[in-house]
Amino acid sequence: RHGHLVVDEIYHGLTYGMDAPSVLEVDDEAFVLNSFSKYFGMTGWRLGWLVAPPGAVADPEKLAQNLYISAPSMAQHAALACFQPQTL
């Protein structure tokens, strides 16, 4: 029916002794929603991301431009710090 799989991976990575595969490993046309809140212990910061198939990026991008101005600067800097080697 030409639909897309939309997966909330907010709790992705919170496992005990094993790796959890992302849905993108089995379906590269899926939409994936994720956040810094649970994985990086930034509860309440309301900062996340969406992975979308290349052909579908334009529509969510338009929504984001009209629904959100931007995340607070402090939250953006903290999110970038999550990707530093010493944080992982």
URRALIN-V352107 format. One record per residue. N is the residue number from 1. RES is the residue in one small letter. OMEGA is omega as a letter, one per 30 degrees, with the letter a starting at -180 (999 if undefined). Layout:
BEGIN
n res omega
N RES OMEGA
N RES OMEGA
END
This chain:
BEGIN
n res omega
1 r l
2 h l
3 g l
4 h l
5 l l
6 v a
7 v l
8 d l
9 e a
10 i a
11 y l
12 h l
13 g l
14 l a
15 t l
16 y l
17 g l
18 m l
19 d l
20 a l
21 p l
22 s l
23 v a
24 l l
25 e a
26 v a
27 d a
28 d l
29 e a
30 a l
31 f a
32 v l
33 l l
34 n a
35 s l
36 f a
37 s a
38 k a
39 y a
40 f l
41 g a
42 m a
43 t l
44 g a
45 w l
46 r a
47 l a
48 g a
49 w l
50 l l
51 v a
52 a l
53 p a
54 p a
55 g a
56 a a
57 v a
58 a a
59 d l
60 p l
61 e l
62 k l
63 l a
64 a a
65 q a
66 n a
67 l a
68 y l
69 i l
70 s l
71 a l
72 p a
73 s a
74 m l
75 a l
76 q l
77 h l
78 a l
79 a l
80 l l
81 a l
82 c a
83 f l
84 q a
85 p a
86 q l
87 t a
88 l 999
END
